[in-house]
Amino acid sequence: MKELLSELSSAWGPSGEEGQVAALVRRRVRGHVDTVAADVLGNLVARRRGKGARVMVAAHMDEIGVVVSHVDPRGFVRFSNVGGVMANLLAAQRVRLKSGRVGVVMEEERGNKEDQKLDRMYADFGFESAAEAARHVRVGDVACFDREPVVQGHRFVGKALDDRVACAVLIEAARRLKRTPNDVSLVFTVQEEVGCRGAQPAAFALDPEVALAVDVTLTGDVPECRPMAVSLGAGPGIKVKDGGHIGHPRVRELLLRLARRLRLKHQLEVLALERASTDASVIHKVRAGVPSGCVSIPCRYVHSVSEMVDLRDVEGAVRLVVAFLETDLRKAGF
């Protein structure tokens, strides 16, 4: 899992340009599923055929980043956000273009340091002239955070763990899933960070009878944080609600029963942020509605260059997803 998670975390894949991640996922699931196919938006569907309930499990491949909006005559780059980029976490960080060119994000000297905004920041890619800059970057190019992953004990730190850690969970679940009575679609979605734009058409096409999203969630275990009953190392979260989705009661209760049967450490999660949600927020509204739940992986410092998860929570999430997929969901009432 450490090696897989390192590879996924290091991959370059902002919203709308997830191709490198998709290629990695495709290679990793090959031989553990019946088919792997991409749709027109780039969602990757890895399917295990079955005669039972149609079940969709979604994890998004994309990461947040910045998009070039202007290159000045000296070669300094101005940018806008791709997804939920926070200005206060950007200064002095590194970003990487698809070409591999690395830039340093800095803030203008003028202005109030307490009022950090993206429009007062620039990226320095080391260009010595406008002509050199023109050979390497143009308006519309996207850069993602650049940071090597680190493993310290049970703790894994890296960029883009939102939501590459869930991609790792689905890949490992595919590897461990020996038999399932269900018709399973493991969907690695695109453009979640800009509004869950990939999951909705994927769910419409698959027409699932039940669905899970697997994603990260915030924690309430660091100094002076927002109170929240989720801690790193206390097991995967079973979502009750967030800003865009109320977990279906039957899905939630099934996950709780499975966690207890497995004697698996787990947590009930309420994410009390108005705009924070997962792919489940759109999946559950497709067609006539889809009973949907979410397995959450506790993560500190979400949307920073150094997101932190606990590998024991990741393992717990794998076991819970596998148990869910091995359950006869028709007999369970779906």
Secondary structure, DSSP 8 states (H G I E B T S, - for coil): -HHHHHHHHHS--BTT--HHHHHHHHHHHTTTSSEEEE-TT--EEEEE--SS-EEEEEEE--B-EEEEEEE-TTS-EEEEEESS--GGGTTT-EEEETTS-EEEEEE-SSS-TTS--GGGEEEE---SSHHHHHHH--TT-EEEE----EEETTEEEETTHHHHHHHHHHHHHHHH----SSEEEEEEES-GGGTSTTHHHHHHHH--SEEEEEEEE--S-STT----S--TTS--EEEEE-SS-B--HHHHHHHHHHHHHTT---EEEE---TT---THHHHTTSTT---EEEEEEE-BSTTSSSEEEEHHHHHHHHHHHHHHHHS-TTTTT-
